[in-house]
């Protein structure tokens, strides 16, 4: 036997907020994420992004660049020094892969943590339902979040989406 909870105001069966449409959530006072376009579908996920000063962002990108060169060395790389200026593409990639959905519990993990960009895409792919559309939608949401939080990376976000849409490798 299923017991339905009723809403005391309307005396109708209670539907959890995350299962309501965006319009209903908005009417209930829920702040909707900025990327919500369709108000007639439910909004049941949130994305967060770390906010770093430009100096700290560049320091972390540089650390990741050096760590990647140690972990996966390129035998054809003839650079003697990896301290060259950080590019917007590197900043965007770092924020996408290492700055999404950070919590105190996963702050020491570089990438691959639960809630990371790669982890979410892996979970979408595991479902096997409308995978291409759902991955593309997720990437658009992530890029919109990066562009909103870091306006100087908006051009790189649009270029990244164009590359993924057209299958162009960097």
C-alpha positions, 0 to 999 in steps of 0.5 A, a space after each residue: 500500500 502506498 501512502 501519499 502525502 498531501 499538500 496542506 494548502 491544496 489538499 492534493 497529493 504532494 509532489 517533491 519540488 525537484 519533480 515539478 516543472 520549472 514554472 511550478 518551482 518558480 511559483 513556489 519561490 525556488 531560484 532556477 538556474 540561469 540556463 533553464 529555457 523550458 519552463 514546462 519541464 522539471 529542473 532537477 540538477 544543479 551545477 556549481 563552479 569554483 570562483 578563483 582570482 585570475 592569479 590563482 586560476 593561472 597558478 592552478 592551470 600551470 600546476 596541472 600542465 606540469 603534472 600532466 607532462 609528468 604523468 603522460 610525457 610526450 617523447 616529441 616534446 622539445 620544450 625546456 620549460 613549461 612556464 609559458 603564459 596560460 591560454 584561455 583554452 587551458 583555463 577553460 579546460 581546467 574549469 571544465 574538468 577540475 572546477 565543476 561541483 567542488 565540495 570540501 570532500 573532493 577538493 584535493 582530487 584533481 579530476 574524476 571525482 563524483 560530480 566532475 565533468 567526466 564523471 557526469 558524462 560517463 553516467 549520461 553515457 551509461 544510461 544509453 538513452 538519447 546520449 548525444 543530445 543529453 551530453 550536448 545539453 550538459 556541455 552547453 550548460 557547463 559552458 554557460 556556467 563558465 561564461 557567466 562566472 568568467 566572462 573573459 572565457 565566453 569566446 572560448 566557451 562558444 569555440 569549444 561548443 562549436 568544435 564539439 558540435 562539428 567534431 573538430 579536435 583541438 
